[in-house]
Each structure stands twice: as structure tokens, then as C-alpha cells.
Amino acid sequence: MAAENVKSFFIAIDPERHRDQLIFPRQFTTLYPDLLGSCVILRDLGGRLWHIEVIRSEDRIILTTGWSDFFSHYSLTFGYMVIFEYRGASTFLTSILDHSACEIHMGDPGGSSSTSQPLPSFQITMSAPRFCHRCIFVLGTFASTNIPRFVNDVQIHDAAGRVWQIGVDSRANGVVRRFARGWAEFYTTKNIRPGDTCVFSLINGDVPAFNVFKVAVGGGEQTMLLWEGPSRPSQLQDKPKKSSNNYAKNNTNKNLFINGM
């Protein structure tokens, strides 16, 4: 199959799983089992080439020798996304998005990201008691530490720019307890199912916002779902508008971004 017909994919980084090796998504391996040789080349946006050894185990494609050097060079951390775009001859163009969904500058040693520390994140598997089709409960420790109190609503933006207004229920002390009104519509539209896992990653900035990723979990790995079509996720992000520095005290809206769903 011609290289231009091969889907790109992207992977949400978890250092515990991905520091020493990287397993390609099962969907990619199933669709293109004979596409790659015993070595792949990762080309970054600055033109640097990384030669990575490939091993196959139980019909999985695993990047091994050389991958840890790539991982360390770009200081990959939890919640970063590595995007792989197949360009033929066992070569992938790679780019990296940080927690704010901004592309880091890969041409510089160690990369250059808009963030210097990992941003707060939490993960929820869509199952009782924290989830139903009508609402989703936010982790109390996360909400009390990271979300301003007494907010009334959040916004959920998808990659195509559609916006869902989601009402929140809070505890007596103002800490957000759950996303409620409007969640059912989003849940249905995005075809979320019990057992799906979503990662909520908080973005720093004048307007607090989340990136939320629906992930596929299986075989000890966690990967982003395959990106459909030629567009790259970084080209589809909607940036939150700037507001005053008193946002956390005075504003009752927050932006919750859904990427790649």
C-alpha cells in the first residue's frame, strides 16, 4: 500500500511505559503488518534522523534500541504527544505536542517547550461509580487543588471547533464535584462507551483549560486513538482567548478541550 494512504497516529506519553521502548498501536500493526523493516527512521521537524531498532512480538511492532535516546533528547514527560506520520521507506516524520497542545521546537537539543514542568492531570475510566451517561465525577483532590472554586460552567471544545456548555455541580465549599448538565449530549455525540478511558490534562494560562484525550488501553500500553484523515491535531486546536489575570477569581467559565475525538 502506498505511503500516502497510511494513517498517521499519535501516542500519549507515560514515562513508566514508554521510556525504554514504544509499542505501536495495534490498529496500525493490524492494518500494515509488513510495512516496516527491522529498523525505522524517525525524522524530526529540524531534519535530524534517529535510527531505531524494531522487534516484533506477538504481532506487535516495538521500538527498542535507539528509542530511549530519542525519549531523553526531547525530555518527553507524562501527557506529551508524539505524532508519527509515515513517509515511506520505514521513515516517520515526528512532532511533539506539550501539555498545552503546542508543538515544541524539536530542532534544539532537548527541545524547547512552552512549559517547563508537567501540568496537573487526572485519568478516569468510564465506569461506576465515577461515571454515568448523565454526569462524570471530577477527582476531589484534583478539583480542590487546581480548579477555582464556585465556577458554574465549563466548556468542552472538540477538534472541529464545536462547543458544548457543561454545567457543574459543586460542594458546599465551592469545589467542583461533577460535570453534569450537557454531559449526556457530549457523551452520546462522541460515542463514549463504558470502559473507555479519558485523560484530563490541565493547561496553564490566563484562561484555565483542559486537554482531554480518549485513549485505548490494552496489553499494558496506553495509546491515543488513530488520527483519521490528513490533518494533524496541532492544526486543529482552538486557542483560548486571553482574559484578565483575575480570571480565576471572577470568571465562571473554563475551557475544556477535546483533541482527536
C-alpha positions as CSV (number, residue, x, y, z in Angstrom):
1,M,0.0,0.0,0.0
2,A,1.3,3.5,-0.9
3,A,2.7,5.5,1.9
4,E,0.3,8.4,1.3
5,N,-2.6,6.1,2.2
6,V,-1.2,5.2,5.6
7,K,-2.9,6.9,8.5
8,S,-0.8,8.9,10.9
9,F,-1.2,8.2,14.6
10,F,-0.1,9.7,17.9
11,I,0.7,8.4,21.3
12,A,0.2,10.0,24.7
13,I,3.5,9.5,26.7
14,D,3.6,7.8,30.0
15,P,7.3,7.6,31.1
16,E,6.7,4.4,33.1
17,R,5.6,2.6,29.9
18,H,7.5,4.4,27.2
19,R,10.9,5.4,28.5
20,D,12.8,2.3,27.2
21,Q,10.5,1.1,24.4
22,L,7.4,2.1,22.4
23,I,4.7,-0.2,21.1
24,F,2.9,1.0,18.0
25,P,-0.9,1.0,18.2
26,R,-2.4,-2.4,17.5
27,Q,-4.6,-0.8,14.8
28,F,-1.5,0.2,12.8
29,T,0.1,-3.2,13.1
30,T,-3.1,-5.0,12.1
31,L,-3.6,-2.8,9.0
32,Y,0.1,-2.7,7.9
33,P,1.8,-5.8,9.3
34,D,4.6,-5.9,6.6
35,L,5.1,-2.2,6.1
36,L,8.3,-1.8,8.2
37,G,11.7,-3.4,8.2
38,S,14.0,-4.2,11.1
39,C,14.8,-0.6,11.6
40,V,12.7,2.6,11.4
41,I,13.9,6.2,10.9
42,L,12.3,9.0,12.9
43,R,12.8,12.4,11.4
44,D,12.2,15.4,13.5
45,L,11.0,18.8,12.2
46,G,14.5,20.1,12.3
47,G,15.7,17.3,9.9
48,R,17.6,15.2,12.5
49,L,17.3,11.5,11.9
50,W,17.0,8.8,14.6
51,H,17.6,5.2,13.7
52,I,15.5,2.9,15.9
53,E,15.6,-0.9,16.0
54,V,12.3,-2.7,15.6
55,I,11.4,-6.0,17.1
56,R,8.2,-7.9,16.6
57,S,6.4,-9.8,19.4
58,E,3.0,-11.4,19.2
59,D,2.2,-9.4,16.1
60,R,3.2,-6.1,17.8
61,I,5.7,-3.6,16.5
62,I,8.1,-2.4,19.3
63,L,10.7,0.3,19.0
64,T,13.7,-0.6,21.1
65,T,17.4,0.3,20.7
66,G,17.7,4.0,20.0
67,W,14.2,4.9,21.3
68,S,15.4,5.8,24.8
69,D,17.9,8.3,23.2
70,F,15.0,10.0,21.4
71,F,12.9,9.9,24.5
72,S,15.7,11.6,26.6
73,H,16.7,14.1,24.0
74,Y,13.3,15.6,23.8
75,S,12.6,15.3,27.6
76,L,9.3,13.5,27.0
77,T,7.1,13.5,30.0
78,F,3.6,12.4,31.1
79,G,0.9,13.8,28.8
80,Y,3.1,14.9,25.9
81,M,2.0,13.5,22.5
82,V,4.3,12.2,19.8
83,I,2.8,12.3,16.4
84,F,4.0,9.8,13.8
85,E,3.4,10.5,10.0
86,Y,4.6,7.7,7.7
87,R,6.6,9.0,4.8
88,G,7.7,5.7,3.2
89,A,10.8,3.6,3.3
90,S,10.3,2.8,7.1
91,T,10.6,6.6,7.8
92,F,8.3,8.6,10.0
93,L,8.1,12.4,10.4
94,T,7.7,13.1,14.1
95,S,6.5,16.1,16.0
96,I,5.8,16.6,19.7
97,L,2.9,18.4,21.4
98,D,3.3,19.6,25.0
99,H,0.6,19.8,27.7
100,S,-0.9,23.0,26.1
101,A,-1.2,21.2,22.7
102,C,1.5,23.4,21.3
103,E,4.3,22.0,19.1
104,I,7.7,22.1,20.8
105,H,10.8,23.2,18.8
106,M,12.4,19.9,18.0
107,G,15.5,21.4,16.3
108,D,17.1,22.4,19.5
109,P,18.9,19.9,21.8
110,G,16.5,18.8,24.5
111,G,13.6,20.5,22.7
112,S,12.0,23.8,23.6
113,S,8.6,23.6,25.1
114,S,6.1,26.2,26.2
115,T,6.0,24.5,29.6
116,S,8.9,23.6,32.0
117,Q,7.0,21.4,34.5
118,P,4.4,18.7,33.9
119,L,1.0,20.1,34.3
120,P,-1.7,18.5,36.6
121,S,-3.6,15.6,35.0
122,F,-6.0,13.0,36.1
123,Q,-7.4,9.9,34.4
124,I,-10.9,8.5,34.5
125,T,-12.2,5.2,33.2
126,M,-15.8,5.4,32.3
127,S,-17.3,3.0,34.9
128,A,-19.4,3.2,38.0
129,P,-19.3,4.9,40.5
130,R,-17.4,7.9,39.0
131,F,-19.2,7.9,35.7
132,C,-22.6,7.5,34.1
133,H,-24.0,8.8,30.8
134,R,-25.6,11.8,32.5
135,C,-22.6,13.0,34.5
136,I,-18.9,12.5,35.3
137,F,-17.4,13.0,38.7
138,V,-14.2,15.0,39.0
139,L,-11.5,13.8,41.4
140,G,-11.9,15.8,44.6
141,T,-8.2,16.2,45.2
142,F,-7.6,17.4,41.7
143,A,-10.6,19.8,41.8
144,S,-9.7,21.4,45.1
145,T,-6.1,21.9,44.2
146,N,-6.4,23.0,40.5
147,I,-9.8,24.3,39.7
148,P,-11.0,27.7,41.0
149,R,-14.0,27.3,43.3
150,F,-17.6,28.4,42.7
151,V,-17.4,28.1,38.9
152,N,-20.8,27.4,37.3
153,D,-19.9,26.0,33.9
154,V,-17.1,24.6,31.8
155,Q,-16.8,24.4,28.0
156,I,-15.9,21.4,26.0
157,H,-14.4,22.1,22.6
158,D,-13.8,19.3,20.1
159,A,-11.1,19.4,17.4
160,A,-13.6,20.6,14.8
161,G,-14.4,23.6,16.9
162,R,-17.8,22.6,18.2
163,V,-18.5,23.8,21.7
164,W,-20.5,22.1,24.5
165,Q,-21.6,24.1,27.5
166,I,-21.4,21.8,30.5
167,G,-22.9,22.8,33.9
168,V,-21.0,21.7,37.0
169,D,-22.3,20.7,40.5
170,S,-20.1,21.8,43.4
171,R,-19.8,21.0,47.0
172,A,-20.8,23.5,49.7
173,N,-17.2,24.8,49.9
174,G,-17.3,25.6,46.1
175,V,-15.1,22.7,45.0
176,V,-16.3,21.2,41.7
177,R,-17.9,17.8,42.2
178,R,-19.0,16.7,38.8
179,F,-19.7,17.7,35.2
180,A,-23.5,17.4,34.8
181,R,-25.8,19.4,32.5
182,G,-24.8,18.9,28.9
183,W,-22.5,15.9,29.5
184,A,-25.1,13.4,28.2
185,E,-25.2,15.2,24.8
186,F,-21.4,15.2,24.6
187,Y,-21.2,11.6,25.7
188,T,-23.6,10.5,23.0
189,T,-22.2,12.6,20.2
190,K,-18.6,11.4,20.8
191,N,-19.6,7.8,21.1
192,I,-18.0,7.4,24.5
193,R,-18.6,3.9,26.0
194,P,-18.4,2.4,29.4
195,G,-14.8,1.2,29.9
196,D,-13.3,4.0,27.8
197,T,-10.5,5.9,29.5
198,C,-10.0,9.7,29.2
199,V,-7.1,11.7,30.4
200,F,-7.8,15.3,31.6
201,S,-4.6,17.5,31.4
202,L,-4.8,21.0,32.8
203,I,-3.3,23.8,30.7
204,N,-1.7,26.8,32.4
205,G,-2.5,30.3,31.2
206,D,-4.7,33.3,31.7
207,V,-7.7,31.2,30.9
208,P,-7.5,27.8,32.6
209,A,-8.3,25.0,30.1
210,F,-8.0,21.2,29.8
211,N,-6.8,19.0,27.0
212,V,-8.8,15.7,27.2
213,F,-7.8,12.6,25.3
214,K,-9.7,9.4,24.8
215,V,-7.2,6.6,24.9
216,A,-7.1,2.9,24.0
217,V,-5.7,0.7,26.8
218,G,-4.7,-2.8,26.2
219,G,-1.7,-5.2,26.6
220,G,0.0,-3.0,29.1
221,E,0.1,0.1,26.9
222,Q,-1.9,3.3,26.6
223,T,-2.1,5.0,23.2
224,M,-4.0,7.7,21.5
225,L,-6.7,6.5,19.1
226,L,-5.6,6.7,15.4
227,W,-5.9,10.1,13.9
228,E,-8.3,10.0,10.9
229,G,-7.5,11.9,7.8
230,P,-4.6,14.1,6.6
231,S,-4.9,16.9,9.1
232,R,-2.6,16.9,12.1
233,P,-4.0,17.6,15.6
234,S,-1.8,20.7,16.1
235,Q,-3.5,22.3,13.1
236,L,-7.0,21.8,14.6
237,Q,-6.5,23.3,18.1
238,D,-8.6,26.2,19.1
239,K,-6.7,28.5,21.4
240,P,-8.4,30.0,24.4
241,K,-8.8,33.8,24.2
242,K,-6.8,36.0,26.5
243,S,-8.6,37.4,29.6
244,S,-7.6,39.3,32.7
245,N,-5.3,37.9,35.3
246,N,-8.2,37.8,37.7
247,Y,-9.9,35.1,35.7
248,A,-9.7,32.5,38.4
249,K,-11.4,34.8,40.9
250,N,-14.1,36.4,38.7
251,N,-14.8,34.2,35.7
252,T,-17.3,31.4,35.9
253,N,-16.3,29.6,32.6
254,K,-13.4,27.3,31.9
255,N,-12.4,25.8,28.6
256,L,-12.2,22.0,28.3
257,F,-10.7,20.9,25.0
258,I,-11.2,17.6,23.4
259,N,-8.5,16.7,20.9
260,G,-8.7,13.9,18.4
261,M,-12.2,12.8,19.3
